[in-house]
């Protein structure tokens, strides 16, 4: 039997979007394409899924366009095509069926693999790992691929009827591979019986998928009749297939064991952490367990050092903000405050400052709740209120440790604020965070905490507010009409947008059809100039402070967002998601 290339007279080509590939390969004409794109958008489905689900194009033609888009070779499998089991790279039939793929040849150590769904990038990654990172991908119509896999499974089951049941009881080979990748002492602690193994592999699989998708958090929660698994990717919660409700307690117990927590305690919240090594990286995982009506909910925060910026220059600040921040951290003493809501990247910004300040001749001490990233050469202390280790208590001790630079995770009360300000006045550079809406709000917040105006005026070097925004995927962003109504609702002057092309989200496999890939930060930086310092000393009227700051060149959060929109880095909607009320 031979494999036939589909439309082999047409050269392979890479197209900017799948819609363009459909048009260039003459699968659809321009009018038809516009119609189906609109229909897919109305149905809130990716274009490729909509075409297949509604059976709107010939499978061979769809394969040709998909192959052209990805630069793959399109092929057609003859009727009755049989897969050679010797080529399966030691993987189970279930592994290849899940990936909707199978190998057809191996030459010089390189495996030729036929995929039914070239848009399923996680499946491609799994197959690539199984083949040792050396595959030559082809694409064939899905029905042909799945028919061939069904014939293979029938043949294998006929030879060994117990094989399918064994795979279910012991888990798939791909899960064993994931377990080997997730290699830490705590992870193997509960693998004592054969019944435990599927749960271990399940948890390992969840962790590995989270790392692959660059999720920042994993939410595993108990509903009335089901469990729910969600990943926070680029700030948005994305639902994923969850383990059955019957295994919820077992999964929770597994994570408790990994986190060295009490598996018998199910009525009180618990916090822990563990380390894993997976997907070629080592990460810390912070665990929070909360009892709910239907069972315990787990949130795992993934702390990957690779995501830390190596310094201020890597944060993507505009020139004004960068110069102001650089000047502030170069001061021998004073207090620098970063503000914003939870999850706005405040700690990441402060750690970036510490990366620049961390030198052999400098003593840096931190008080954090909890320590998120361990930094070499920095003395980091955990806040533990249960043990009486509060921010204020640790800060008092820290000041007896001859520090040059002190990082306080958060100023939450008047006592901590008072000690931090006094530390800044006595020759230390203090970095900390606050919860305020904007940079100017720092002054009023500290006044509310009881800090005297003259002390704040003498110690404050810089205040900064920030928000994280979603970046447009550079591969599929598309030009869109400016939404004048949205600008008006949010009190934004449309004049700077005249003659500027703005962009919106598209949707492609590279961004998992969301239109967004990665995040950045809008920053509002307020350097404390002599005029602002004098106003703070007199009691600091917020409106007057903001007016002077704007006259001196401060860029507000909203304006920082609009600049990113005009630069094509994010969409208008994504910018207003985080700055609309500012």
C-alpha positions as CSV (number, residue, x, y, z in Angstrom):
1,X,0.0,0.0,0.0
2,X,1.3,3.5,-0.8
3,X,0.5,6.9,0.6
4,X,-0.8,9.5,-1.8
5,X,0.0,13.2,-1.5
6,X,-3.1,15.3,-1.8
7,X,-2.8,17.9,-4.6
8,X,0.9,17.2,-4.8
9,X,1.2,19.6,-7.7
10,X,0.7,22.5,-5.3
11,X,3.8,23.7,-3.4
12,X,3.9,23.8,0.4
13,X,3.5,27.4,1.8
14,X,3.1,29.1,5.1
15,X,0.2,31.5,5.4
16,X,-0.4,34.2,8.0
17,X,-3.8,32.8,9.0
18,X,-5.8,29.7,8.3
19,X,-8.5,31.8,6.6
20,X,-5.8,33.0,4.2
21,X,-4.8,29.4,3.5
22,X,-8.4,28.4,2.8
23,X,-8.6,31.2,0.3
24,X,-5.2,30.7,-1.4
25,X,-5.8,26.9,-1.7
26,X,-9.2,27.7,-3.3
27,X,-11.1,25.7,-0.7
28,X,-13.5,28.7,-0.3
29,X,-13.9,31.9,-2.3
30,X,-13.8,35.3,-0.6
31,X,-17.6,35.6,-0.2
32,X,-17.9,32.1,1.2
33,X,-14.9,32.7,3.5
34,X,-16.4,35.9,4.9
35,X,-19.7,34.1,5.6
36,X,-18.2,31.1,7.5
37,X,-15.8,33.4,9.4
38,X,-18.8,35.5,10.6
39,X,-20.8,32.3,11.4
40,X,-17.9,30.8,13.4
41,X,-17.5,34.1,15.3
42,X,-21.2,34.1,16.1
43,X,-21.0,30.5,17.2
44,X,-17.9,31.5,19.3
45,X,-15.9,28.6,17.8
46,X,-12.5,28.6,16.1
47,X,-12.8,28.6,12.3
48,X,-11.2,25.2,11.8
49,X,-13.5,23.5,14.4
50,X,-16.6,25.2,12.9
51,X,-15.8,24.0,9.4
52,X,-15.3,20.4,10.5
53,X,-18.3,20.3,12.9
54,X,-20.7,21.7,10.2
55,X,-19.0,19.6,7.5
56,X,-18.8,22.7,5.3
57,X,-15.7,21.7,3.2
58,X,-14.4,18.5,1.7
59,X,-12.1,16.7,4.1
60,X,-9.3,16.4,1.5
61,X,-9.6,20.1,0.8
62,X,-9.5,21.0,4.5
63,X,-6.4,18.8,4.9
64,X,-4.7,20.6,2.0
65,X,-5.4,24.0,3.5
66,X,-4.3,23.0,7.0
67,X,-1.1,21.5,5.6
68,X,-0.4,24.7,3.7
69,X,-1.0,26.8,6.8
70,X,1.4,24.7,9.0
71,X,3.9,23.9,6.2
72,X,3.2,20.2,6.5
73,X,2.9,17.5,3.7
74,X,-0.8,16.6,3.0
75,X,-1.3,12.9,2.3
76,X,-4.2,10.4,1.7
77,X,-4.3,7.0,3.2
78,X,-5.6,4.1,1.0
79,X,-8.6,2.1,2.1
80,X,-7.7,-0.6,4.6
81,X,-4.3,1.0,5.4
82,X,-2.6,-1.0,8.2
83,X,-0.3,0.6,10.8
84,X,2.9,-1.3,11.5
85,X,2.9,-1.9,15.3
86,X,6.8,-2.1,15.2
87,X,6.9,1.7,14.6
88,X,4.9,2.8,17.7
89,X,8.0,3.8,19.6
90,X,7.0,1.6,22.6
91,X,3.8,3.7,23.1
92,X,0.3,2.2,23.6
93,X,-2.4,2.3,21.0
94,X,-4.3,4.6,23.5
95,X,-1.4,7.1,23.4
96,X,-1.6,7.4,19.6
97,X,-5.4,7.4,19.5
98,X,-5.5,10.2,22.0
99,X,-3.0,12.2,19.9
100,X,-5.0,11.3,16.7
101,X,-1.7,10.4,15.1
102,X,0.5,7.4,14.2
103,X,4.0,6.8,12.7
104,X,4.3,5.5,9.2
105,X,8.1,5.3,8.7
106,X,11.4,5.7,10.5
107,X,14.5,6.7,8.6
108,X,17.9,7.8,9.9
109,X,16.4,8.1,13.4
110,X,13.7,10.4,12.2
111,X,10.0,9.4,12.5
112,X,7.4,10.4,9.9
113,X,4.1,10.9,11.8
114,X,0.6,11.4,10.3
115,X,-1.7,13.7,12.3
116,X,-5.4,14.0,11.9
117,X,-5.6,17.4,13.7
118,X,-2.6,19.7,13.0
119,X,-4.2,22.3,15.2
120,X,-3.8,20.2,18.4
121,X,-0.4,21.5,19.4
122,X,-0.2,19.7,22.8
123,X,-0.6,16.4,21.0
124,X,2.2,17.4,18.7
125,X,4.4,18.1,21.7
126,X,3.6,14.7,23.3
127,X,4.4,12.8,20.0
128,X,7.6,14.9,19.5
129,X,8.8,13.9,23.0
130,X,7.9,10.2,22.4
131,X,10.0,10.3,19.2
132,X,12.9,12.0,21.0
133,X,12.3,15.3,19.4
134,X,12.8,14.1,15.8
135,X,9.6,13.9,13.8
136,X,8.6,14.7,10.3
137,X,4.8,15.7,10.5
138,X,2.3,15.0,7.8
139,X,-1.5,15.6,7.9
140,X,-4.3,13.3,6.5
141,X,-8.1,13.5,6.7
142,X,-9.3,12.7,10.2
143,X,-11.6,9.9,9.2
144,X,-8.8,8.1,7.5
145,X,-6.4,8.4,10.5
146,X,-9.0,7.3,13.0
147,X,-10.1,4.4,10.9
148,X,-6.5,3.2,10.7
149,X,-6.1,3.5,14.5
150,X,-9.4,1.6,15.1
151,X,-8.1,-1.3,12.9
152,X,-4.8,-1.3,14.8
153,X,-6.6,-1.5,18.2
154,X,-8.9,-4.3,17.0
155,X,-5.8,-6.2,15.8
156,X,-4.0,-5.7,19.1
157,X,-7.0,-6.6,21.2
158,X,-7.5,-9.8,19.1
159,X,-3.9,-10.8,19.9
160,X,-4.2,-10.0,23.6
161,X,-7.8,-9.4,25.0
162,X,-6.5,-8.4,28.4
163,X,-4.4,-5.5,27.0
164,X,-7.1,-2.8,27.0
165,X,-8.2,-3.5,30.6
166,X,-4.5,-3.5,31.7
167,X,-4.0,-0.1,30.2
168,X,-7.0,1.2,32.0
169,X,-5.9,-0.2,35.4
170,X,-2.3,0.9,35.2
171,X,-2.7,4.1,33.2
172,X,-1.3,4.9,29.8
173,X,2.4,4.8,28.9
174,X,2.4,8.5,28.3
175,X,1.4,9.0,32.0
176,X,4.3,6.9,33.1
177,X,6.5,9.1,31.1
178,X,5.1,12.2,32.7
179,X,5.6,10.6,36.1
180,X,9.2,10.0,35.3
181,X,9.6,13.7,34.3
182,X,8.0,14.9,37.5
183,X,10.7,13.7,39.7
184,X,10.9,14.9,43.3
185,X,11.1,13.0,46.6
186,X,7.6,14.1,47.7
187,X,6.0,12.9,44.5
188,X,6.9,9.3,45.1
189,X,6.0,9.3,48.8
190,X,2.5,7.8,48.4
191,X,3.1,5.3,45.6
192,X,2.7,2.3,47.9
193,X,0.0,0.3,46.1
194,X,-1.1,-0.5,42.6
195,X,-4.3,1.4,43.2
196,X,-2.4,4.6,44.0
197,X,-0.6,4.7,40.7
198,X,-3.4,6.1,38.5
199,X,-4.0,9.0,40.9
200,X,-0.3,9.8,41.0
201,X,-0.1,9.8,37.2
202,X,-3.3,12.0,37.1
203,X,-1.8,14.6,39.3
204,X,1.5,14.6,37.5
205,X,-0.4,15.0,34.2
206,X,-2.3,18.0,35.6
207,X,1.0,19.6,36.7
208,X,2.8,19.0,33.4
209,X,-0.1,20.3,31.3
210,X,-0.1,23.5,33.5
211,X,3.6,24.0,32.8
212,X,3.2,23.5,29.1
213,X,0.4,26.0,28.9
214,X,2.3,28.5,31.1
215,X,-0.5,28.6,33.6
216,X,0.1,30.7,36.7
217,X,-2.5,28.9,38.8
218,X,-4.3,25.6,38.9
219,X,-7.8,25.5,40.4
220,X,-9.2,22.1,41.4
221,X,-12.6,22.4,43.0
222,X,-15.5,20.2,44.1
223,X,-18.9,20.9,42.7
224,X,-22.1,19.1,43.7
225,X,-21.9,16.2,41.2
226,X,-18.5,16.8,39.5
227,X,-15.1,18.1,40.0
228,X,-13.8,21.1,38.0
229,X,-10.2,21.8,36.8
230,X,-9.2,25.2,35.6
231,X,-5.9,26.8,34.7
232,X,-5.3,30.6,34.9
233,X,-3.5,31.4,31.6
234,X,-2.6,35.0,30.8
235,X,-4.9,36.1,33.6
236,X,-8.0,34.2,32.3
237,X,-9.4,31.0,33.8
238,X,-9.6,28.2,31.2
239,X,-11.6,25.0,32.0
240,X,-9.9,21.7,31.3
241,X,-11.1,18.1,31.5
242,X,-11.2,17.2,35.2
243,X,-10.8,13.9,37.1
244,X,-14.1,12.2,38.0
245,X,-15.8,13.3,41.2
246,X,-15.2,9.8,42.7
247,X,-11.4,10.5,42.6
248,X,-11.6,14.1,44.0
249,X,-10.7,13.1,47.6
250,X,-7.8,10.9,46.3
251,X,-6.4,13.7,44.2
252,X,-6.6,16.2,47.1
253,X,-4.9,13.6,49.4
254,X,-2.1,13.2,46.8
255,X,-1.5,16.9,46.7
256,X,-1.5,17.1,50.5
257,X,1.2,14.4,50.6
258,X,3.3,16.3,48.1
259,X,2.9,19.5,50.2
260,X,3.7,17.7,53.5
261,X,0.2,18.6,54.8
262,X,-2.2,16.6,57.1
263,X,-4.3,14.3,54.9
264,X,-6.7,13.6,57.8
265,X,-7.6,17.3,58.3
266,X,-10.5,18.2,56.0
267,X,-12.3,20.9,58.1
268,X,-9.6,23.6,58.3
269,X,-7.8,25.5,55.5
270,X,-4.2,24.4,55.0
271,X,-1.2,26.0,53.1
272,X,1.9,24.3,51.9
273,X,4.3,24.1,49.0
274,X,6.5,21.6,47.0
275,X,9.0,21.6,44.2
276,X,8.7,19.6,41.0
277,X,10.9,19.1,38.0
278,X,9.0,18.7,34.7
279,X,9.1,19.8,31.1
280,X,12.8,20.6,31.5
281,X,12.4,23.1,34.3
282,X,12.3,23.2,38.1
283,X,9.4,25.2,39.7
284,X,8.0,25.8,43.1
285,X,4.3,25.2,43.7
286,X,2.4,27.1,46.5
287,X,-0.7,25.2,47.7
288,X,-3.8,26.6,49.4
289,X,-6.5,24.2,50.5
290,X,-10.0,25.5,51.5
291,X,-12.9,23.3,52.7
292,X,-16.1,24.1,50.8
293,X,-19.7,22.7,50.9
294,X,-19.0,19.9,48.4
295,X,-15.4,19.1,49.3
296,X,-12.0,20.7,49.5
297,X,-10.9,23.2,46.9
298,X,-7.2,23.4,45.9
299,X,-5.4,26.4,44.3
300,X,-1.8,25.8,43.3
301,X,0.3,28.9,42.4
302,X,3.1,28.0,40.0
303,X,6.3,30.0,40.7
304,X,8.7,29.6,37.8
305,X,11.9,31.6,38.2
306,X,12.3,31.6,34.4
307,X,9.4,34.1,34.4
308,X,11.3,36.6,36.5
309,X,12.7,39.6,34.6
310,X,16.5,39.7,35.0
311,X,16.3,43.5,35.8
312,X,14.4,46.7,35.3
313,X,15.4,47.0,31.6
314,X,13.5,43.7,30.8
315,X,10.2,45.0,32.1
316,X,9.3,46.9,28.9
317,X,8.9,50.3,30.6
318,X,8.6,53.5,28.6
319,X,11.6,55.8,28.8
320,X,10.1,58.2,31.4
321,X,9.1,55.3,33.7
322,X,12.4,53.5,33.3
323,X,14.5,56.6,34.1
324,X,12.3,57.3,37.1
325,X,12.5,53.8,38.5
326,X,16.3,53.5,37.8
327,X,16.9,56.8,39.6
328,X,14.8,55.7,42.6
329,X,16.6,52.4,43.1
330,X,20.0,54.0,42.8
331,X,19.2,56.2,45.9
332,X,21.1,55.3,49.1
333,X,18.0,55.6,51.2
334,X,14.2,56.3,51.0
335,X,11.1,54.2,50.4
336,X,9.8,53.0,47.0
337,X,6.2,51.8,46.9
338,X,4.5,49.7,44.2
339,X,0.8,49.5,44.2
340,X,-2.0,47.6,42.5
341,X,-4.6,44.9,43.1
342,X,-3.7,41.3,43.9
343,X,-2.2,39.5,40.9
344,X,-1.0,42.7,39.2
345,X,2.7,41.7,39.2
346,X,3.9,43.9,42.1
347,X,6.2,41.3,43.6
348,X,7.7,40.6,40.2
349,X,8.5,44.3,39.7
350,X,10.1,44.5,43.1
351,X,12.1,41.3,42.5
352,X,13.3,42.8,39.2
353,X,14.6,45.8,41.2
354,X,16.3,43.5,43.6
355,X,18.0,41.7,40.7
356,X,19.7,45.0,39.7
357,X,20.5,45.9,43.4
358,X,21.9,42.4,44.3
359,X,25.6,42.9,44.5
360,X,28.3,41.3,46.7
361,X,28.9,44.5,48.7
362,X,25.1,45.0,49.5
363,X,23.2,43.3,52.3
364,X,19.6,42.7,51.2
365,X,17.0,41.4,53.7
366,X,13.3,40.7,52.9
367,X,10.1,40.0,54.9
368,X,7.5,38.3,52.8
369,X,4.2,36.5,53.2
370,X,5.1,34.1,51.7
371,X,8.5,34.0,50.0
372,X,7.5,33.5,46.4
373,X,10.9,33.1,44.7
374,X,14.1,32.3,46.3
375,X,16.8,34.7,45.2
376,X,20.5,33.8,45.5
377,X,22.4,36.2,47.7
378,X,19.3,37.6,49.3
379,X,18.2,36.9,53.0
380,X,14.5,36.1,52.8
381,X,12.2,35.7,55.8
382,X,8.7,34.2,56.0
383,X,6.0,36.0,57.8
384,X,4.1,33.6,60.1
385,X,1.4,35.3,62.1
386,X,0.5,32.0,63.9
387,X,4.1,32.1,65.4
388,X,4.0,35.8,66.1
389,X,6.2,36.6,63.1
390,X,4.4,39.6,61.7
391,X,5.7,42.1,59.1
392,X,6.3,44.6,61.9
393,X,8.1,42.1,64.1
394,X,10.4,40.8,61.4
395,X,11.1,44.4,60.3
396,X,12.3,45.3,63.8
397,X,14.7,42.4,63.8
398,X,15.8,43.0,60.2
399,X,16.9,46.5,61.1
400,X,19.3,45.0,63.6
401,X,20.9,42.9,60.8
402,X,22.8,45.8,59.3
403,X,20.8,45.9,56.1
404,X,21.4,48.2,53.2
405,X,18.2,47.3,51.4
406,X,15.0,46.0,52.9
407,X,12.0,44.6,51.0
408,X,8.7,44.4,52.9
409,X,6.2,42.2,51.1
410,X,3.3,44.4,51.9
411,X,2.5,47.4,54.2
412,X,-0.8,46.3,55.8
413,X,-1.1,48.4,59.0
414,X,0.1,51.5,60.7
415,X,2.8,49.8,62.7
416,X,4.5,48.3,59.7
417,X,4.1,51.7,57.8
418,X,5.7,53.6,60.7
419,X,8.7,51.2,61.0
420,X,9.2,51.2,57.2
421,X,9.2,55.0,56.9
422,X,11.6,55.3,59.9
423,X,13.9,52.7,58.3
424,X,13.9,54.8,55.1
425,X,14.8,57.9,57.2
426,X,17.7,56.2,59.0
427,X,19.7,55.3,55.9
428,X,18.0,52.3,54.4
429,X,16.5,51.8,51.0
430,X,13.0,50.2,51.6
431,X,10.9,48.6,48.9
432,X,7.3,47.6,49.5
433,X,3.8,47.3,48.2
434,X,0.4,48.8,49.0
435,X,-3.1,48.3,47.7
436,X,-4.3,51.6,46.1
437,X,-5.9,52.4,42.8
438,X,-3.2,54.7,41.5
439,X,0.3,56.1,42.3
440,X,-1.0,59.3,43.9
441,X,-3.3,57.3,46.2
442,X,-0.1,56.1,48.1
443,X,0.1,59.4,49.9
444,X,-3.5,59.4,51.2
445,X,-3.2,55.7,52.1
446,X,-0.1,56.3,54.3
447,X,-1.7,59.3,55.9
448,X,-4.7,57.1,56.8
449,X,-2.2,54.6,58.4
450,X,-1.0,57.4,60.7
451,X,2.3,58.4,58.9
452,X,3.1,62.1,59.6
453,X,3.2,64.3,56.4
454,X,6.7,65.6,57.1
455,X,8.0,62.0,57.6
456,X,6.4,60.8,54.4
457,X,7.7,63.8,52.5
458,X,11.2,63.2,53.7
459,X,11.3,59.4,53.0
460,X,9.2,58.8,49.9
461,X,11.3,58.5,46.7
462,X,8.8,57.0,44.2
463,X,5.3,55.6,44.0
464,X,4.2,53.4,41.2
465,X,0.9,51.8,40.2
466,X,0.6,48.9,37.7
467,X,-1.9,46.5,36.1
468,X,-1.2,43.4,34.0
469,X,-2.7,43.3,30.5
470,X,-3.1,40.5,27.9
471,X,-0.8,40.9,24.9
472,X,-2.2,40.3,21.4
473,X,-0.9,37.1,19.8
474,X,1.6,38.4,17.2
475,X,0.7,35.5,14.8
476,X,-3.0,36.1,14.5
477,X,-3.8,39.7,15.6
478,X,-6.0,41.4,13.0
479,X,-6.8,45.0,12.1
480,X,-10.1,46.2,13.5
481,X,-12.2,49.3,13.4
482,X,-11.7,51.7,16.3
483,X,-14.6,51.4,18.8
484,X,-15.4,55.1,19.3
485,X,-18.3,54.3,21.6
486,X,-16.0,52.4,24.0
487,X,-13.6,55.4,24.0
488,X,-16.4,57.7,24.9
489,X,-17.8,55.5,27.7
490,X,-14.3,55.4,29.2
491,X,-13.7,59.2,28.8
492,X,-10.8,58.8,26.3
493,X,-10.0,61.4,23.7
494,X,-10.2,59.8,20.2
495,X,-7.8,62.4,18.7
496,X,-4.5,60.5,19.3
497,X,-6.0,57.5,17.4
498,X,-6.5,59.5,14.1
499,X,-4.7,57.7,11.4
500,X,-3.6,54.9,13.7
501,X,-4.5,51.3,12.9
502,X,-5.6,49.4,16.0
503,X,-5.7,45.6,16.3
504,X,-7.9,43.0,17.9
505,X,-7.6,39.3,18.7
506,X,-7.7,36.7,16.0
507,X,-7.3,33.1,17.1
508,X,-4.8,30.5,16.0
509,X,-3.2,27.3,17.4
510,X,-0.2,29.2,18.7
511,X,-2.4,31.1,21.2
512,X,-4.8,28.3,21.6
513,X,-7.5,30.3,19.7
514,X,-7.7,33.0,22.4
515,X,-6.1,35.8,20.3
516,X,-3.8,36.6,23.2
517,X,-0.4,35.3,24.1
518,X,1.5,36.4,27.2
519,X,1.1,39.4,29.5
520,X,2.7,42.8,30.0
521,X,2.3,45.7,32.5
522,X,0.8,49.2,32.3
523,X,2.7,51.3,34.8
524,X,2.0,54.7,36.3
525,X,5.2,56.1,37.8
526,X,5.2,59.0,40.2
527,X,8.7,60.3,41.1
528,X,8.7,62.6,44.1
529,X,9.9,65.9,42.8
530,X,10.6,69.0,45.0
531,X,7.1,70.4,44.1
532,X,5.4,67.2,45.0
533,X,7.5,66.8,48.2
534,X,6.5,70.3,49.4
535,X,2.8,69.5,48.7
536,X,3.0,66.2,50.7
537,X,4.6,68.1,53.6
538,X,1.6,70.4,53.6
539,X,-0.9,67.5,53.8
540,X,-1.0,66.5,50.1
541,X,-4.3,67.2,48.3
542,X,-4.7,64.2,45.9
543,X,-6.1,66.2,42.9
544,X,-3.4,68.8,43.2
545,X,-0.7,66.1,43.5
546,X,-2.0,64.4,40.3
547,X,-2.2,67.7,38.4
548,X,1.5,68.5,39.3
549,X,2.6,65.0,38.4
550,X,0.9,65.1,35.0
551,X,2.5,68.5,34.3
552,X,5.9,67.0,35.1
553,X,5.4,64.1,32.7
554,X,3.7,61.3,34.6
555,X,1.7,58.9,32.3
556,X,-1.5,57.6,33.9
557,X,-2.5,53.9,33.8
558,X,-5.2,54.6,31.3
559,X,-2.9,56.6,29.0
560,X,-0.2,53.9,29.3
561,X,-2.9,51.4,28.2
562,X,-3.9,53.6,25.2
563,X,-0.2,53.8,24.1
564,X,0.0,50.0,24.1
565,X,-3.2,49.9,22.0
566,X,-1.9,52.4,19.5
567,X,1.4,50.4,19.3
568,X,-0.6,47.2,18.4
569,X,0.6,45.4,21.5
570,X,-2.9,44.9,23.0
571,X,-6.5,45.5,22.1
572,X,-8.8,48.3,23.3
573,X,-11.0,45.7,25.1
574,X,-8.0,44.2,26.9
575,X,-6.7,47.6,28.0
576,X,-10.1,48.7,29.4
577,X,-10.4,45.4,31.2
578,X,-7.8,46.5,33.7
579,X,-7.9,50.3,33.4
580,X,-11.5,51.2,32.5
581,X,-12.4,52.5,36.0
582,X,-9.1,54.4,36.6
